[in-house]
């Protein structure tokens, strides 16, 4: 939930967990960076034997375009001279006076590394990446990019910008003082606005009783003066307050009343915004099919009102719900239609939001088609959409007709889905860097790390580096849960790289961070996730003891060592852990959160070993 300011009349806006709209209020200009990647992927020796030379093949990628260019060292030298003439402080190219042996593999590799470092410095500079000289060198001078600034626009009538209203911006004492004055003056319209602000202030502070009481009073004031526009907003805010504190059925009832008022006012955009809120409340209350139908009504109203922003937003939400319901084809279609609309709006952050969700869908498809590995078993902290039911049919092929999305074709190998997901996440990362979305960048780095790690031939070092970058950003954002997720991911990679001692440190840190923010997490999901982390911690401790020869069993080491009587980690006094069987009494817990994880990990390791043997 975000409280948005509008003409001194704050309004509550609920967003689904998958949405990146809340990121908009946290964009920072100082966090903006060029979203251009330029990597030297290989070198080639060309020319006749009497005049051979080396070319460096550069792979250039932006959020929307990919180019491959071949450049000689003399081209780099020319670029350096031209850039430094325009920008005296531009990075300087390091040159070599070597004349003989310039084609030797060792020298070519050394120069390639030096040129890569030079390119990295150039594309990290906003000013340089906008210069015609560098863009011509990278062959992207004719590439038309989107505007630099996103267009954060609200969904209701009159919202030109989405500005957050924070409780800390207002003093409760001052609001109460103003309320007393307007009551003395019998100024009911102003009283309604002040009561609305105080109610949202209490919502923000978590005081459910006072929040609802003040918002109900605001509604009453609007009824007294027959302020239907104010009544519409106050009822909507009261509904969202009930929604926030768990009263979803009451929220739907209030929103239905507000929808009737919007209809009487003849305001289709406001009606659509209220339908969207009602759809979210219905879905959150467990009636996802009805929530989807309500969202589709909102979409039709937005289309009729020619509100592209509202249409793109509700299509995105509908796509997420369709996917969760197992309506895979329809869900992906909705997401891709939202993507088209975001492109029309030139909304970089909106495009990143949709590409991120499509990337998650591709990850999900890829792991369903993979018979040996499950990313959910690897780490449930990676939130994925519901398994694609249509893809679990005979021969693991997509059984439905191609719905236009090119990635849903029959007999597609699972590896292709992983590669396309990586491509989507790379594009999302570029967009986040361009608009200064540090939250989105940290999240995308984690997803890239997980996908690299989960692939059969995944690069563990790349995965580790990505997790560490995400961790750095999560610390910068003061995001405790993000930090915990990164520590868990780092520990998973380290454990797979046979470094259990260091993995133990990161698992402990993940547990500590999650427990510090348990109040903002779903209790059941929080307990299950802690249980899984602790089981992985126990496995790491078991590996340390096995390596030291302290297996506690004379004749039967290995295999089921962890699950015998050692009690490693699960009841360690340092971590105040409970035995696995005490955390959940259900018979399936032992396997669901213990051995299944290691079975999947073992299957993955065996698959990698077979791949290496066959190659």
Secondary structure, 3 states (H helix, E strand, C coil): CEEECCCCCCEEECCCCCCCHHHHHHCCHHHCCCCCEEEEEEEEEECCHHHCEEEEEEEEECCCCEEEEEEEHHHHHHHHHHHHHHCCCCCCCCCCCCCCCCCCHHHHHHHHHHHHHHHHHHHCCHHHHCCHHHHHHCCCCCCCCCCCCCCCCCCCCCCCCCCECCHHHCCHHHHHHHHHHHHHCCCHHHHHHHHHHHHHHHHHHCCHHHHHHHHHHHHHHHHHCCCHHHHHHHHHHHHHHHHHCCCHHHHHHHHHHHHHHHHHHCCHHHHHHHHHHHHHHHHHCCCHHHHHHHHHHHHHHHHHCCCHHHHHHHHHHHHHHHHHCCCHHHHHHHHHHHHHHHHHHCCHHHHHHHHHHHHHHHHHHHHHHCCCCCHHHHCCCCCCCCCCHHHHCHHHCCCCCCCCCCCCCCCCCHHHHHHHHHHHHHHHHHHHHHHCCHHHHHHHHHHHHHHHHHCCCCCHHHHHHHHHHHHHHHHHCCCHHHHHHHHHHHHHHHHHCCCHHHHHHHHHHHHHHHHHCHHHCCHHHHHHHHHHHHHHHHHHHHHHHHHCCCCCCCCCCCCCHHHCCCCCCCCCCCCCCCCHHHHCCCCCHHHHHHHHHHHHHHHHHHHHHHHHHHC
